[in-house]
Amino acid sequence: TPGPSLPAPAPGAGTGAAGPAAPSPPPGPLVAPPRPPTTVLACDTTGCWASDGSRLQKVGPQLIGPSGPCTVQGSVLRCP
């Protein structure tokens, strides 16, 4: 019994007859997708945990992040 037949190759396939490749457009600037806002998850007497995994120290009524004082609007955290 004969085996299964294979389809014939497309015309010009494998012969290098495809012609020159079209130039690709230059790469654009890389833009990071917007990050969701950082929020305060939980607090204790010495500080708070933020949704990005960072720990913020309480100094009086203020929260201090790695780059300085932060502000909290509702649960949204804004740090420099």
Secondary structure, 3 states (H helix, E strand, C coil): CCCCCCCCCCCCCCCCCCCCCCCCCCCCCCCCCCCCCCEEEEECCCEEEECCCCEEEEECCEEEECCEEEEEECCEEECC
